[in-house]
Structure formats: structure tokens, C-alpha cells
Amino acid sequence: MERPQTVVFTDLDGTFLDHETYQPGPALGALEELLAAEIEVYFCSAKTRAEQQAIAGEIGVEVGFIVENGAALYAADGSAAVFGMPYLQVREALHNAATACGAIVRGYGDMDVAEVMEHTGLDERRARYAQDREFTESFIIQQGGPYELSQAMGEYGLRLQRGARFWTAQGEHDKGIAVRHVIAGLGANVESFGLGDFDNDIEMLVAVDTPMLVQQHDGTWRDLHVEDMVRLSGIGPIGWQGGAEMILRRHNSR
């Protein structure tokens, strides 16, 4: 029987990248080993296309991108698919929803680059990439509660997602929709893996054959209820390295 095609989907912040330094550390060498074995890899993150392209360019790898929590995917072969709403439409709907429920929110589109740098710890160049949004709005809640805001957002066709640092407003899409689209395009003989660390990774992890969870920056695993999930020992990139080694062993044993 022909060896199944292996595909890996990975979150970035807190998973492949360290929560504080935004560097892959030991995960980079492990990623290079996966790619050398002709394993297809997709970054799958809340980050924008500009951010993901910059990261891939800086570390010298060729991967696919699933951007802004599954709003769009850009494969390494140049193909693309869009699932999200336009950014300006999301911004308008978010502020209408906030007004309707008495909340006050402040998004990336309301901030100058210095404020984004302050909230994220990013340098100016990376902060500008983070503001180069196409489909979703990351924001902080300055007044009101997330439950009430989420209910109001639903009336405007938006979903509320929680990330490690920000809330995100987005259309009716998630990481899992884009992941399933990729897997379906690869045909019937596919083995898929996903690596994440936080709540907005659930849909991605549910969509793959083998979900993997790294430890958060405080050393705990997020309490995610995903069937047959592998909890990797190691915070962020250290856990990611261990997961990649498991994937490579599985791939080479076929």
C-alpha cells in the first residue's frame, strides 16, 4: 500500500513560537526535518498573511499559510481559498455590536503602531504586519463583558474568539474549516497532525487525525476537550519539537 501523505498544521504564538520571544528555538530544526522528509506543513494562526510570510521568510522555510483564524488559506503551490468577511465589514459590525450591548472595544484598527507594540511586545516592523489585516479584527474589551458582546456580535454575523492576548472578531469561519479544505484537496490517503496550545486551536485539533497540545508558558496544558489528544511535555517550541519527532517517526515507519 502506498505511504499516506503526511500534512501538519501548527499554531504559531505559544506553540511553534515562544510566547515571550516570538522565536521558534528548537522547533525550527524539527520543522526543517519535517520539510526535508517531504511532509507538507501549514502555519495555522490568528496572524495575518503578512506576518506569516515574514516569519517563513526570516527562518527560511516554504510552508502554507492559514491566516486570521481560518479566514483564508494560501498554499505553497500558489493556490488559495477565502472563507472570511472583508476587514472593514468586520470592523463596522464589531462596533455596531459593541454599541448595541453597551460595550467599549479597541481594535488594531483603532490603535497606532506604538500601541500595538506596547500590547504585544512586537518590534515596529512586526507590529505593522500585525495591523495589515484582511478578514478579522483583534481587540481588547475596555468596558462590558465578553458574553454580552458575543451575543450581540452574533446578530451581526460575527463570532468572538479568545486568543492568548486578544479577543478576535471574525465571520463564520474557524481554523477547522480551512484545515478540512486542505485535507480534502490532498485526496483519500492522508494522515494529518495538528499542534496547538489554546482555545482558538480547538477546531483545528478536532479536524486532524492526531491532535497535539503543547504546554502553555506557565507550564500547564490548556483544558481543551479534544478526543485522543496527545499532551506533549514541553512549553511551546520545546513541546513542538517533541511532537515533530513523533510525527517524523510515524511518517518514516510507513
N, C-alpha and C positions, 0 to 999 in steps of 0.2 A: 504494500500500500504506500502511496506517495506521502511523504512527510507533510504534515499540515503547515500552512503558512502561519507564522507567529507574528502577532501585532501587539504592541504595548502602548497604553495610554497613560500619561502621567500628569498629575497636577504639578505646579511649579512651587509657589511660595509655601514654605514649611514642609515640602515633600522632596522634590528634586533640588530645590534651592533652600539654603539655610534661612530660617525665619528672620534673623537679625542682619546677616551679612549679604544676603541675596546671592551667595556663591554656591556652586554645586559641590565643591570639595571632592570627597572620594566618589561621589556619584558620577562625575564626569568620565573617569576611566571606565566605570562599569557601563555607561551609555555607549562609549566608543566600542566596547566589546560586543554589545548587542548589535550595533550597526555593522560591525565587521562580520558578524555572523548572518548578515542579510535579514535581520529582524526589523520589521517596519515599526517606527516609533512616532507617536504624536504627542506634542505638548498639548495639554487639555486643561485650560486655566481660565480664570476671570480676566487675565491680562489681555491687552489689546494685541492686534496683529503687529503693530509697530514694536511693541515691547517684546513679543515672542521672536520676531525676526531679528531684533537686536541681540537678544540672548543667544540665539542659534549662531549668529554671525560672530559674536565675541568668543564663543567656545569652539567654533569651527566644526559644527555638525550640520547635516542636512536631514531635517525631520519635517513631518507635517504639523500643521497648527490647527487646533480647535480653540477658537478665541471667544472671549467675553461670555463665559459660561455656556458654550454651545451655540452661540448666535450664528456662527459661520465656521466652515472648515476650509482649509487651504492645504491640499495635499502636496507632497514634494514633487509630484509629476506635473504640477501646474493646474490640476482640476480644482474646482471649488463648488461649494454649496452654501446658500444663505438660509437661515431659519429665523432670524431676528427681525425686530422692528427698527426703522431708522432712528438714529440717536436723537434728533430734535423732537421726534414724535414721542419718544420715551421721556425726554425731559419735560415736555409740556404735560403729559399725562401724570407724571410723578408730582409735579407742583399743583396740578388740579386736585389730585387725590389728597395731598397734604392739606390744602386749604379746606377741602370738604370735611376732614376729620379734626381740624384744629392743630395739626402737627406743623412743626417747622423743620425743614431739612436743608442741608447744604451739600451740594454735589460738586464733583470735579469741575463741572461747567460754571459753577459759581466762584471757584477758587482761582487765585493766581498761582503761578508756578511755585512761589515761595511757600504758600500754604500747603500745597500738595507735598512739597519736600518735608515740611515740618511734620505732617501726619504720617508719612511713610518712611522717612529716613533715606529716600532716594536722592541721588545727585540730580542736578538740574536737567541734564540730558534725559535721564531715565524718567524723571517726573513729567517731562514734556511728552514722552512716548506714552505714558500712562493717561495723559489727557487727550490723546489722539483717539477718541472713542468713536465707534461706528454704530453700535447697537444697544449699549447698556449704559446706565449711569450709576457709578459708585458714589455713596453719600454717607453722611453722618446725620443722626437724628438729634436735633437740638432741643426739641420740645415734643411731647407726646410719646405714645407707646407703639412698639412695632406691631402688636396685634391689631390695634385700631387702624394703623396705617396700611397694613396688609389687606384688611377687609376693604378699605377704600380704594386701594390700588387695583383690586380685582374688578371693581366697577369700571375701571378704565383700561382693562385688558392687560394689566401688568402683574407680574409675580415679584414677590420680595424674597431675596436670597441673602443669607448671612455668610460673610466671609470672615477671615481671620482678623481683619482690621476694619472693614467697612460693610455696610449694607449695600445691596445692589438691586436696582430696579431693572426689570427686563421683560420682554414679551413672553409668550407661551412656549418657551423652549428651555432646554437644560442640556447639560453635558451628555446625558444618556442618548438623546435624540441624535446628536452628531456622531457619537460613538457607534450606535447601531447602523447609521448610514454608511460609515466606513466599513464595518464588518460585513454588511450585506454586499457591498461592492467588491469584496475580496473573494466571494464565492462560498461554496459549501465547506471546503476543507480548511478551516481556520481555527487557530487556538488563540484566544485573546486574554490579555492581562491588563489590570488597572492598578495604579498606585496613587493613593491619596492620603489625606490627613484630617479632613474637616467636613462639615455638614454639606457644603455645596459639591462634594465629591460623591455623594450617595448614588445619584443617578448613573454616573459613570461606572461606579463599582458594581452596581446591580446589572449593568449591561454586558459585563465581560464574563468569561468563563472562570477566571481566577482573580478575585478582588484581593488587594493587599493594602494594609494600613500601617503607615509608619507612626512612630511616637511623635507627639507634639513637642514643642520647645520646652515644655515643663516636665517632660518625661512620661506623660500619661498618653494613653490611647483615647481618642475621641470615642464616645459611646454611640457608635453607629450600628444599627441593626441590619446587617447585610449577611445573607446566608453564605456559609462556607468561607468566610473571610479569613485570610491569613494575617495575623498580627505580627509585624516584623519588629524585632528587637533593634532599637537604634533610633535616635532622634533625626528626623528629616533625612538629609543626604546619607547619613550612616545607615539608617534602615533601608533606604532606597538601594544602596549598594548591595545589601544582603538580598533584597528582593530580586535585583537584576541577576545575581549569581544563581538564584533558584530558577529563574526563567531560562537562563542560558543552559543550565544542566538539563532542564526539561526538553529544551529545543534540541540539544545535542544527543539526547538519548533516543530520539525518534528515528 
